[in-house]
Every structure is written in structure tokens, then in C-alpha cells.
């Protein structure tokens, strides 16, 4: 039985796979509206990754109207099934009160769980919370710890933020050479702000 036939018969794995195909135009013409429709059907059927993907499409208004509340609902459904990537997106909604009541306590718990599972984006978000004193008491050393772990994972934003910490000596001894090295790594991955920061180090005579 073909993938299309399986999808027509309500097979949630087939619906999810076809949704991915339509989203990126693999073997079919790219069609984000059709992708959203298929993700929605698979999500309703309990497919965790489809719930996450449909949440993303609602979050960013891709193929459907932007709807933060709907995004939060589907991210939460995926979280309940242990789909850890959804933790990060749901946490961001709670951090900024998008479609849900702002709740940094819930956001922190979601991010800590994701960080414990090795997700570098969650480590960066936790680093920012400690750096800015959001929910947690401001703690430059813990911010440096989380940025450092993300940087070791190869995360460009982790490298950028850790570079900033070394540039200004917040929570760690000031070290322009380490900062420059981190900015170069982040810039190589397309992080534009890292290029700017690297240029400033040279312009300010710190290298």
C-alpha cells in the first residue's frame, strides 16, 4: 500500500511522513498548508513528533495563521509524551507569556529537563536566565557553566554568549583570546553577532 493510501486510511506515521515531504518539497511540490493539515491529523491521532511540528507551524504561522495558544496546546501534548524538543518551545511560550500565562517556574522546569537530556538550546536559554536574573537569582558562574556546556556541544549561540562572558570577565576571568576563539567558532556557523563582536575586539585594540 502506498504512503498516500496509508495516509488516506488514517495511518498517523504515513500522515506525518507525508507532512514532512510536503513541508520541504521532497518528492512532491512544497506545500506548507497541506503539510500543516497532515501534521494536524497525525497530531490528533497522538503522534508526538507531529504534535511538535504542528505546534511549530502554529507558533510561526507557517501554512496556517499564527496561533500561540494552539501552539502551546500541541507542544504540551508532545511534552506529555516525552518528546523533549517540545520542552524548549513550550518553555519559550511560558517565558514570554505567548498564548499562555507567563510562568518562569514552568519554563525553568521544562528547560532543566531538556538540558539534562543534552539539548544545547535549553542550556543556552538557562544560561540567559541566570545571566539576566530571570526566575533564578542572577548568577554569572552558573550562566557561564550552561553557556560552556552548550559551546562544548558546538552550539553557535552558546559559543557567542560564552565569548561575551570571557570578553567582559563576568563569572570568569577576562580573556580576550578565548573570547575571540569562541566568536570565530560561532561566526563560522553563521552567527552574525559573533562576527560583529570579533570585529569590536580588534577595533578596540584588545587583540
C-alpha positions in Angstrom: 0.0 0.0 0.0 1.4 3.4 -1.0 2.1 6.2 1.5 -0.8 8.2 0.2 -3.2 5.3 0.6 -2.0 4.7 4.1 -2.4 8.4 4.9 -5.9 8.3 3.5 -6.7 5.4 5.7 -5.6 7.4 8.8 -2.2 5.9 9.4 -0.6 8.5 11.6 3.0 7.6 10.7 2.2 7.9 7.0 0.4 11.2 7.6 3.5 12.5 9.5 5.9 11.3 6.8 3.9 12.9 4.1 3.6 16.1 6.1 7.4 16.3 6.2 7.6 15.7 2.4 5.1 18.5 1.7 6.9 20.8 4.1 10.3 20.6 2.3 9.1 19.6 -1.2 10.6 16.1 -1.1 9.1 14.0 -3.9 6.1 16.4 -4.1 5.6 20.1 -4.6 6.3 22.1 -1.5 3.0 23.0 0.2 3.1 24.2 3.8 -0.7 24.3 4.0 -1.0 20.6 3.1 1.9 19.8 5.5 0.1 21.6 8.3 -3.1 19.7 7.6 -1.3 16.3 7.6 0.6 17.2 10.8 -2.7 18.2 12.4 -4.3 14.9 11.6 -1.3 12.9 12.8 -1.1 15.1 15.9 -4.8 14.5 16.7 -4.0 10.7 16.4 -1.4 11.0 19.1 1.9 11.2 17.1 4.3 13.1 19.3 6.6 14.5 16.7 3.6 15.6 14.6 2.3 17.4 17.7 5.6 19.2 17.9 5.7 20.1 14.2 2.1 21.3 14.2 3.0 23.3 17.3 5.9 24.9 15.4 3.7 25.7 12.4 1.2 27.4 14.7 4.0 29.2 16.6 5.5 30.7 13.5 2.4 30.9 11.2 3.7 28.5 8.6 1.0 27.2 6.3 -1.7 28.4 8.9 -2.4 31.5 10.8 -0.1 32.2 13.8 -1.8 30.9 16.9 0.3 30.9 20.1 -2.4 29.3 22.2 -2.8 26.4 19.7 1.0 26.1 19.6 1.1 25.8 23.4 -1.6 23.1 23.4 0.3 20.9 20.9 3.7 21.5 22.4 2.3 20.4 25.7 0.8 17.3 24.2 4.2 16.4 22.8 5.8 17.1 26.2 3.4 14.8 27.9 4.6 12.0 25.6 8.3 12.7 26.5 9.2 14.5 23.2 11.9 16.6 24.8 12.4 19.1 21.9 8.9 20.4 22.6 10.0 21.3 26.2 12.2 24.1 24.7 9.4 25.6 22.6 6.8 25.4 25.3 9.3 26.9 27.8 9.7 29.9 25.5 6.0 30.5 25.4 5.9 30.4 29.2 8.9 32.7 29.4 7.3 35.4 27.3 3.6 34.8 28.0 2.8 33.9 24.4 -0.6 32.1 24.3 -0.2 31.1 28.0 0.1 33.0 31.2 3.7 33.9 31.8 5.2 31.4 34.2 9.0 31.3 34.6 8.7 28.5 37.1 7.3 26.1 34.5 9.7 27.4 31.8 12.7 26.7 34.1 11.5 23.2 34.9 11.0 22.4 31.2 14.4 23.8 30.2 16.2 21.9 33.0 14.7 18.7 31.9 15.7 19.4 28.3 19.2 20.4 29.4 19.6 17.2 31.4 18.8 15.3 28.2 21.7 17.1 26.4 19.8 19.7 24.4 22.2 22.6 23.9 19.4 25.2 23.1 18.0 24.6 26.5 21.4 25.1 28.1 21.7 28.5 26.3 18.2 29.5 27.5 19.1 28.6 31.1 22.4 30.5 30.7 20.5 33.6 29.7 18.1 33.2 32.6 21.0 33.0 35.1 22.8 35.9 33.3 19.8 38.2 33.4 18.3 37.0 36.7 15.1 35.7 35.2 13.3 33.5 37.7 16.7 32.5 39.2 18.9 34.8 41.2 21.5 36.3 38.8 24.5 34.0 38.8 27.2 34.7 36.3 29.1 31.5 37.2 26.1 29.3 36.5 25.4 31.3 33.3 29.0 30.5 32.3 28.5 26.9 33.1 25.4 26.5 30.9 26.9 28.6 28.1 30.1 26.5 28.4 28.2 23.2 28.1 26.3 24.5 25.0 29.6 25.7 23.5 31.2 22.3 24.0 28.2 20.8 22.2 29.1 23.0 19.3 26.1 25.3 19.7 26.8 28.7 18.0 24.8 30.8 20.4 26.4 29.0 23.3 29.8 30.0 21.8 28.7 33.6 21.3 27.4 34.0 24.8 30.4 32.3 26.4 32.6 34.6 24.3 30.8 37.6 25.7 31.3 36.3 29.2 35.1 36.0 28.6 35.2 39.4 26.9 33.8 41.2 29.9 35.1 38.8 32.6 31.6 38.1 34.1 31.8 34.9 36.2 35.1 34.0 34.7 38.5 35.8 34.4 38.5 38.2 31.4 40.3 36.6 28.5 40.1 38.3 25.0 41.9 35.4 23.3 39.4 32.8 24.5 36.6 35.3 23.6 38.0 35.7 20.1 38.3 31.9 19.6 34.7 31.4 20.6 33.5 34.2 18.4 35.3 32.7 15.4 33.7 29.3 16.0 30.3 30.9 16.3 30.8 33.1 13.2 31.9 30.0 11.2 28.4 28.6 11.9 26.7 31.8 10.6 26.2 33.6 13.9 26.4 37.2 12.6 26.6 38.8 16.0 29.8 36.8 16.6 31.4 38.5 13.6 30.5 41.9 15.0 31.9 41.1 18.4 35.1 39.7 16.9 35.5 43.0 14.9 35.0 45.0 18.0 37.7 43.1 19.8 40.1 44.2 17.0 38.8 47.7 16.7 39.1 48.3 20.5 42.7 47.1 20.4 42.1 44.0 22.6 43.8 41.6 20.2 
